[in-house]
Amino acid sequence: MLNFYDPQSILISVACSEMMKYYGIPHCSTSGSGTGWGMDLIAVDTYWMNTLALLLSSGHLAPFIGDSLGSKSISPTTIVHVHEIIDQAIRFASGFQLDDANSAVDEIHKVGPGRSFLNQPSTLKNYKTGYYVSRVYPRYSMEKWLEAGAPPACQVLREKTQDLLANLPAPDDHDELMGKGEEFIRKPGVDL
């Protein structure tokens, strides 16, 4: 009933996920949860480990997005960063996608060992989408990073989060959700 976010407890969670899969019951594991003291290096380790374990063990739900300190701390930057992790992990868990495996094998055979695949039809068709493009962190070379003022990753994350908070439109049901939340807070016995 308690996760220490170490390899042993993650392994137990994976085993639970496999049992839930066998019985046809949705399982959430620890999903996007983390340890750490907010959005820091310690938290990122467990965000990655939890997310990959969830996906690779056929987990279904990810309810704990971006929390830390035993779910007593959460911030917009952790949510944005964990979204980035989930996005990459889903791509990882999807494996290789070959539209036409036979044409790729034919190209490999045609080019031969030790030669370049850069001018082959599959390369020319897929090179723009072959790499993951982060929605948060630019893919800087050292020169471009220095040219940008050598920003720390936490600053780039904070700026992206502030931009999202300032510019994302509210969902259609925003007023309804806010009303339900305010009603819940006003209930007797709710101590926040």
C-alpha positions in Angstrom: 0.0 0.0 0.0 3.0 2.3 0.0 5.4 3.1 -2.9 9.0 4.0 -2.1 9.6 4.8 -5.8 12.6 2.4 -5.8 13.1 -0.4 -8.3 11.6 -3.0 -5.9 8.3 -1.1 -5.4 8.1 -0.3 -9.1 8.6 -4.0 -9.9 5.8 -4.8 -7.5 3.6 -2.3 -9.2 4.4 -3.8 -12.6 3.5 -7.3 -11.3 0.2 -5.8 -10.0 -0.4 -4.3 -13.5 0.2 -7.6 -15.1 -2.3 -9.3 -12.8 -4.9 -6.6 -13.4 -4.3 -7.0 -17.2 -4.9 -10.8 -16.8 -8.2 -10.1 -14.9 -9.3 -7.3 -17.2 -9.2 -4.6 -14.5 -7.8 -1.1 -15.2 -4.6 -0.3 -13.3 -3.0 3.0 -12.6 0.3 2.1 -10.9 2.1 5.2 -9.8 2.1 6.7 -13.3 3.5 10.3 -13.3 4.2 10.4 -9.6 7.6 11.2 -8.2 9.7 11.7 -5.1 11.9 14.8 -4.9 11.3 18.2 -3.5 9.3 19.7 -6.3 10.5 19.9 -9.9 14.0 18.7 -9.4 16.5 15.9 -10.5 15.3 13.5 -7.8 11.7 13.8 -9.0 12.5 13.4 -12.7 14.2 10.0 -12.0 10.9 8.6 -10.6 8.7 10.3 -13.1 10.6 8.5 -15.9 10.8 5.1 -14.1 7.1 5.2 -13.1 5.9 6.3 -16.6 8.0 3.7 -18.5 6.9 0.9 -16.0 3.3 1.9 -16.5 3.5 1.8 -20.3 5.6 -1.3 -20.6 3.3 -3.2 -18.2 0.1 -2.3 -20.1 -1.0 0.1 -17.3 -4.2 2.1 -18.2 -4.5 5.1 -16.0 -2.1 8.0 -15.0 -3.9 9.9 -12.3 -0.9 11.2 -10.4 0.7 13.7 -12.8 3.5 15.8 -11.5 3.2 15.3 -7.8 6.0 14.9 -5.3 6.6 14.8 -1.5 4.0 12.1 -1.0 1.4 13.9 -3.2 1.5 16.9 -0.9 3.3 19.1 -3.5 2.4 19.8 -7.1 3.1 22.7 -9.3 2.4 23.7 -12.9 6.1 23.1 -13.9 5.9 19.5 -12.7 2.7 18.9 -14.7 4.3 20.4 -17.9 7.5 18.4 -17.4 5.7 15.1 -16.7 3.5 15.7 -19.8 6.8 15.9 -21.8 8.0 12.6 -20.2 4.7 10.9 -20.9 4.8 12.1 -24.5 8.3 10.6 -25.0 7.5 7.4 -23.1 4.5 6.7 -25.3 6.7 7.1 -28.3 9.3 4.8 -26.8 6.7 2.2 -25.8 5.2 2.2 -29.4 8.4 0.7 -30.7 9.5 1.0 -34.3 6.9 1.7 -36.9 7.7 0.6 -40.4 5.0 1.3 -42.9 6.4 -1.1 -45.4 8.9 -3.5 -43.8 9.7 -5.1 -47.2 10.8 -1.8 -48.8 13.0 -1.0 -45.8 14.7 -4.4 -46.0 15.1 -3.9 -49.8 16.7 -0.5 -49.2 19.1 -2.0 -46.6 20.1 -4.8 -49.0 20.5 -2.4 -52.0 22.7 0.1 -50.1 24.8 -2.6 -48.4 27.0 -2.5 -45.4 29.1 0.5 -44.5 27.3 2.9 -47.0 25.0 5.9 -46.4 21.2 5.6 -46.2 20.7 9.4 -46.4 19.5 9.5 -50.0 17.2 6.5 -49.8 13.4 6.9 -50.3 12.5 6.0 -46.8 15.0 8.5 -45.3 13.9 11.3 -47.6 10.2 10.5 -46.7 10.7 10.3 -42.9 13.6 12.5 -41.9 11.4 15.4 -40.7 9.4 13.2 -38.3 12.1 10.7 -37.4 13.2 12.5 -34.2 11.2 13.5 -31.2 10.7 17.2 -31.1 10.2 18.5 -27.5 7.3 20.9 -26.9 9.2 22.4 -24.0 13.0 22.2 -24.6 14.6 23.4 -27.8 17.2 21.0 -29.3 20.2 23.2 -28.9 23.7 22.6 -30.2 26.2 24.0 -27.7 26.7 27.0 -30.0 22.9 27.7 -30.2 22.6 27.2 -26.4 25.4 29.7 -25.8 23.9 32.1 -28.4 20.5 31.9 -26.5 22.3 33.0 -23.3 23.0 29.5 -21.9 19.6 29.2 -20.2 19.2 26.6 -17.5 16.6 23.9 -18.3 14.6 24.9 -15.2 14.3 28.5 -16.6 13.2 27.2 -20.0 10.6 24.9 -18.3 9.3 27.8 -16.1 9.0 30.1 -19.1 7.1 27.5 -21.1 4.8 26.8 -18.1 4.1 30.6 -17.7 3.4 30.9 -21.4 0.9 28.0 -21.3 -0.8 29.4 -18.2 -1.1 32.8 -19.9 -2.2 31.7 -23.3 -4.1 28.4 -23.2 -7.9 28.9 -23.5 -10.1 27.7 -20.7 -12.0 24.5 -21.5 -15.7 24.8 -22.4 -16.8 23.4 -19.0 -14.5 25.7 -17.0 -17.3 27.6 -15.2 -19.1 24.4 -14.3 -15.9 22.7 -13.0 -15.0 25.8 -10.9 -18.5 25.9 -9.5 -18.3 22.3 -8.4 -15.0 22.9 -6.8 -16.1 25.9 -4.9 -19.3 24.1 -3.8 -17.1 21.2 -2.5 -14.9 23.6 -0.6 -17.9 25.2 1.1 -19.2 21.9 2.4 -19.1 21.4 6.2 -16.2 19.2 7.3 -13.9 20.0 4.3 -10.7 21.3 5.9 -8.3 22.8 3.4 
